[in-house]
Each structure stands twice: as C-alpha cells, then as structure tokens.
Amino acid sequence: MVNLLTADLNLLVALDALLAERNVTRAGARIGISQPAMSSSLQRLRRQFDDDLLTRVGSVYELTPLGQVLKDDVADILRLVERTFDAQAVFDPASSTRSFRVVTSDYCLTVLSQTMMSMLQEEAPSVQVHFDAVTPPAVERIKDTLQASDLMLIPKGHFSGFPHTELFTDNWVCVSGADSPQRDLTIEELRAARWVRLFGAESDSTLADRKVNDLQLGERTDVIVDTFVMLPFAVAGTDRLALVQERLARKFADVAGVRIMQLPINLPTLVECAWWHPSKSADPGHQWFRRLVAKAAAQLEPDIQRTLLHAN
C-alpha cells in the first residue's frame, strides 16, 4: 500500500495529463512544465505502476490496458481534490471562480438552459459549469457518478437512496413527420409502426421505454440515436414514431418539422430531479448551486400551465 505521507501527489497531475494527451510534449504544455520534466515524470510513473502506461503503435502512442483503467479514475480523483480545495465556509457566488460539474441529458439541459444560464450570468459571472452526458454506465455506477460530479439531473425511478430535489414534471407524447395524418394513435398503430428509439429498445433507457417494451410496442425499431434531441429530427420526413417528452417535442416541433400526437396508453409522468452525493449536502457552494438549479426549474411551472391550457 502506498504511504500518502511520502508519495508525490503531484504525479497525479502529470499522470492525468499524460493519459489524456497521450503525448509527452502536449501533456507538459497542458500543465505548464517542460518536455524533459514531463519525460522524467513519465519514467517515475512507469516505475510506480510497473507498467509502460503509454506504448507506441505506429506513429502514435496508445494507452496500455492499465492506462485505460487509470484514465477515468485519475480524472475523477483530481475533480474531487479540486472540489475539496474549492470548499468554503461562506460561499459568495458573485466573486467565486468555482467549477461545478453536472451530469445531465440533453433534454433536461435544453429545458433548463435559457433560465439557468441567465441566472448564472447574473448571480455568478465567474463560476464555471461543466456538463457531462448521462449514459447507461453512468446510471449503473451511480455512486461513482455522484461522487465525481456535483449534480446528476435524471428522473425518479432509475435508482434511490441518495439526496435529491424534484425539479419539474413532464408528459410523454409521440412525434412523427409533419406530413403524417393528424389522428389519434391506436395500440395497433403503435405495434405496427417503425420506431426511432434512444440507445435501442433493449436498454430500457427511460421508464416510458420500459412500459412500451412491456406492452410489446415499438418492436420495429430501425433507427437508434444517442440523445433525446436527435429523436424528433430522426423522424422528420418519415412516418416513423418516437417517444419524446412533451416539453422537448413542443420546443422542436417547428424546427424539426414533426407532428405531435397523444398516446393511447398511460405512461408514467416524468419527474425530473437533481441528485447528489450525501457528502456534498453541507457544502455552502453546493447548496447555492442546488438552489439555483431548483429556481431555474421553478420558472418553468407557468409555462407548463400555459402549454397545457393551449393544448386543451
């Protein structure tokens, strides 16, 4: 076991740069040290891990299997260290240069971005926010994901046992090409239609997808996309169907050229939440950031009412 009292933790910074850049010169430039100094760090790291970490393949360097394993772990460790030193007894957003990391879907970011970005600019002009995409592995490794980020924006139902706050609700609708006839969809049409799905039907990426799969609908999936925003664009100009959140569908209906249709089945209401690791609950900066995200979401409520009234 490594003795942290005698270990040179600066090597973690060098290791992160080397694994990210896969090039000694670029890694040195990234952290502001010379190429010879970075080469020396690489040699020390190779002795520490008894592994080359970087190996030449043709004209480029590739990570060894151990290097691949270390890459994400080291990046997560450094983010935790940064947040530790960023922590303050009193947080002043107006003067802070702190960086927050949010794991979210493009759907949630699209819904919140305008209000949230405006609030950030007004309240904390020097704060940075990094957005990472939600992926199935991020959900599967939820504890690690929450430890390595400040917030994860994802609906209820995928996991439990962590602190969270509810942000807003949404409904599910179907979208199809704008030339599709205006009609009330039937169960038979859902079963016979060609579909565009997120990550593929087998992933059960949302609670609504699980219900669709349980009812054996949407089995003719012939287009698969990786983000929610891609869904309406992938059905444009076709008679394919896609299951989309109503807020997203209304935002992109005209831009993508799609028609919104109500579903003949009851799907669970989407309850979007902000989740975090309990170790961050008492951090004043984190508390401020949670409140800001919640305030941005609260601004959406009147828009929901107007949209529903207009739709009815």
C-alpha positions in Angstrom: 0.0 0.0 0.0 1.3 3.5 -0.9 2.1 5.8 2.1 0.4 9.0 1.2 2.7 10.9 3.6 5.7 10.1 1.4 4.0 9.8 -2.0 4.5 12.7 -4.5 0.8 13.5 -5.2 1.9 16.0 -7.9 2.5 12.9 -10.1 -1.3 12.5 -10.2 -1.5 15.8 -12.2 1.2 14.6 -14.6 -0.5 11.2 -14.9 -3.8 12.8 -15.7 -2.2 15.0 -18.4 -0.3 12.1 -19.9 -3.3 9.8 -20.1 -5.5 12.5 -21.6 -3.0 13.8 -24.2 -1.0 10.5 -24.9 1.9 12.8 -25.8 4.7 13.9 -23.5 5.1 17.4 -25.1 1.4 18.2 -25.2 1.0 16.8 -21.6 3.8 19.1 -20.4 2.2 22.1 -22.1 -1.1 21.3 -20.6 0.2 21.6 -17.0 2.9 24.1 -17.7 6.1 22.1 -17.4 8.9 21.4 -19.9 9.1 18.3 -22.1 12.2 16.9 -20.2 10.4 17.4 -16.8 7.3 15.6 -18.2 9.5 12.8 -19.5 11.0 12.4 -16.1 7.5 12.2 -14.6 6.6 9.5 -17.0 9.6 7.4 -16.1 8.7 7.8 -12.4 5.1 6.8 -13.1 6.2 3.8 -15.1 8.3 2.6 -12.1 5.5 3.3 -9.7 3.0 1.2 -11.6 5.5 -1.2 -13.2 3.7 -0.6 -16.5 4.6 1.5 -19.6 1.2 3.3 -19.4 1.9 4.7 -22.9 3.0 2.4 -25.7 3.9 3.4 -29.3 1.6 2.0 -32.0 2.9 3.1 -35.4 3.4 6.8 -35.2 1.3 7.5 -32.2 1.1 6.5 -28.5 -1.8 4.4 -27.2 -2.7 3.7 -23.6 -1.9 0.3 -22.1 -4.7 -1.7 -20.6 -3.7 -0.3 -17.2 -3.5 3.2 -18.6 -7.1 2.8 -19.8 -8.2 1.7 -16.4 -6.4 4.6 -14.7 -7.6 7.3 -17.1 -11.1 7.9 -15.7 -10.2 7.1 -12.1 -7.4 9.7 -12.0 -9.6 12.4 -13.6 -12.3 11.7 -11.0 -9.8 11.8 -8.2 -8.5 15.2 -9.3 -12.0 16.6 -9.6 -12.7 15.5 -6.0 -9.4 17.2 -4.9 -10.4 20.4 -6.8 -13.8 20.5 -5.1 -12.2 19.9 -1.7 -9.9 22.9 -2.0 -12.8 24.9 -3.6 -14.9 24.3 -0.5 -15.5 27.5 1.6 -17.2 28.1 5.0 -19.1 31.0 3.3 -19.8 31.0 -0.5 -20.0 34.2 -2.4 -21.3 33.4 -5.9 -20.6 37.0 -7.2 -16.9 36.6 -6.7 -16.4 32.8 -6.9 -14.5 31.1 -9.7 -15.5 27.6 -8.6 -16.3 25.0 -11.2 -19.4 22.7 -10.9 -19.9 19.5 -12.9 -23.4 18.4 -13.9 -24.3 15.0 -15.4 -27.5 15.5 -17.5 -29.4 14.6 -20.6 -29.6 17.0 -23.5 -33.3 17.0 -22.9 -33.0 18.4 -19.4 -30.3 20.9 -20.4 -32.5 22.1 -23.3 -35.5 22.7 -21.0 -33.5 24.5 -18.3 -30.7 26.1 -20.2 -32.1 29.5 -21.0 -33.3 30.3 -17.5 -30.3 28.6 -15.8 -27.7 30.3 -17.9 -29.3 33.7 -17.4 -29.3 33.2 -13.6 -25.7 32.1 -13.7 -24.6 35.1 -15.6 -26.4 37.4 -13.2 -25.5 35.8 -9.9 -22.1 34.2 -10.6 -20.4 35.6 -13.7 -17.1 33.8 -13.0 -18.4 30.4 -12.0 -17.8 27.6 -14.5 -20.2 24.7 -15.2 -19.2 21.6 -17.0 -22.0 19.4 -18.4 -21.4 15.7 -19.0 -23.9 13.5 -20.9 -25.9 10.9 -19.0 -25.0 7.4 -20.3 -26.3 3.9 -19.2 -22.9 3.2 -17.5 -23.2 6.5 -15.5 -26.5 5.3 -14.2 -25.3 1.8 -13.5 -22.3 3.2 -11.5 -24.5 5.8 -9.7 -22.4 6.1 -6.5 -19.2 6.7 -8.5 -21.0 9.1 -10.8 -22.4 11.2 -7.9 -19.0 11.2 -6.2 -17.3 12.5 -9.3 -19.9 15.2 -10.1 -21.9 17.9 -8.2 -25.3 17.1 -9.6 -27.0 14.5 -11.7 -30.2 15.5 -13.4 -32.3 12.4 -14.1 -35.9 11.5 -13.4 -37.1 9.4 -10.5 -37.3 5.7 -10.9 -33.8 4.8 -12.0 -32.3 4.5 -8.5 -32.9 5.6 -5.0 -31.1 6.1 -1.7 -29.4 9.4 -2.5 -30.5 13.0 -1.6 -32.4 14.8 -4.3 -34.8 17.6 -5.1 -37.7 17.5 -7.6 -37.3 20.0 -10.4 -40.3 19.7 -12.8 -42.6 17.2 -14.4 -43.3 16.3 -18.0 -45.5 14.0 -20.1 -44.7 11.7 -22.9 -46.0 12.1 -26.5 -45.3 10.6 -29.9 -43.8 12.6 -32.7 -43.8 11.7 -36.4 -43.1 13.5 -39.6 -45.1 16.7 -40.2 -46.8 15.0 -43.3 -48.2 12.3 -41.1 -52.0 12.5 -40.9 -53.4 14.2 -37.8 -55.1 11.4 -35.9 -55.5 9.7 -32.5 -53.0 6.8 -32.4 -54.2 3.3 -31.7 -52.5 0.5 -30.0 -52.4 -1.4 -33.3 -50.6 1.5 -34.9 -48.0 1.7 -32.2 -47.4 -2.0 -32.6 -47.1 -1.9 -36.5 -45.2 1.4 -36.7 -41.5 1.7 -37.4 -39.8 3.5 -34.4 -36.8 5.6 -33.6 -35.5 4.7 -30.1 -32.9 6.0 -27.7 -29.9 3.6 -27.2 -32.0 0.8 -28.6 -35.1 -0.8 -27.2 -33.2 -3.3 -25.2 -31.7 -0.6 -23.0 -34.9 0.5 -21.3 -33.4 3.9 -21.2 -36.5 5.6 -19.6 -39.4 4.4 -17.5 -41.6 5.1 -20.5 -39.5 2.8 -22.7 -39.9 0.1 -20.2 -43.7 0.4 -20.3 -43.6 0.4 -24.1 -41.5 -2.7 -24.1 -43.7 -4.4 -21.5 -46.7 -3.9 -23.8 -44.6 -5.2 -26.8 -45.0 -2.0 -28.7 -42.2 -0.4 -30.7 -40.6 -3.7 -31.7 -39.9 -2.5 -35.2 -37.1 -0.2 -34.2 -35.0 0.6 -37.3 -33.3 3.9 -36.2 -31.3 4.2 -32.9 -30.0 7.6 -31.6 -27.8 8.5 -28.6 -29.6 11.7 -27.4 -33.1 12.9 -26.8 -32.7 15.9 -29.1 -31.9 13.6 -32.0 -35.3 11.9 -31.7 -37.6 14.5 -33.4 -35.1 15.1 -36.2 -34.7 11.4 -36.9 -38.5 11.0 -37.6 -38.7 14.2 -39.7 -39.9 13.4 -43.2 -41.0 9.9 -42.4 -43.9 8.1 -40.8 -41.7 6.7 -38.0 -42.7 7.3 -34.4 -40.6 8.4 -31.5 -41.4 8.7 -27.8 -40.5 12.2 -26.7 -41.0 14.4 -23.6 -43.8 16.9 -24.3 -41.6 19.9 -23.4 -38.9 18.8 -25.9 -41.5 18.0 -28.6 -43.1 21.4 -28.4 -39.7 23.2 -28.4 -38.5 21.3 -31.6 -41.8 20.6 -33.4 -41.5 23.5 -35.9 -37.7 23.4 -36.2 -37.6 19.6 -36.8 -40.8 19.5 -38.9 -42.7 17.0 -36.8 -46.3 16.4 -35.7 -47.1 15.8 -32.0 -49.6 13.0 -31.2 -51.1 11.9 -27.9 -50.6 8.3 -26.9 -53.4 5.8 -26.4 -51.7 4.4 -23.4 -50.9 5.8 -20.0 -47.2 6.3 -19.4 -45.7 7.3 -16.1 -45.3 11.0 -15.5 -41.7 12.1 -15.8 -40.5 13.7 -12.5 -37.1 15.3 -13.2 -34.8 15.5 -10.2 -31.4 16.8 -9.2 -29.4 14.2 -7.3 -26.2 14.5 -5.4 -23.9 12.5 -3.1 -24.6 13.0 0.6 -21.0 14.1 1.3 -21.8 17.3 -0.6 -25.0 18.2 1.3 -23.4 20.6 3.8 -21.1 22.4 1.3 -22.3 26.1 1.1 -21.3 26.4 -2.5 -23.1 23.2 -3.4 -26.2 24.4 -1.5 -26.2 27.6 -3.6 -25.8 25.7 -6.8 -28.7 23.3 -5.9 -30.9 26.3 -5.1 -30.0 28.0 -8.4 -30.9 24.9 -10.5 -34.2 24.5 -8.5 -35.0 28.2 -9.0 -34.4 27.8 -12.8 -36.8 24.8 -12.8 -39.4 26.7 -10.8 -39.5 29.3 -13.6 -40.9 26.6 -15.9 -44.1 26.0 -14.0 -46.2 28.8 -15.5 -45.1 27.7 -19.0 -46.4 24.2 -18.2 -49.8 25.6 -17.3 -50.0 27.8 -20.5 -48.9 24.9 -22.7 -51.5 22.5 -21.2 -54.2 25.1 -21.5 -53.3 25.8 -25.1 -53.2 22.1 -25.9 -56.6 21.5 -24.4 
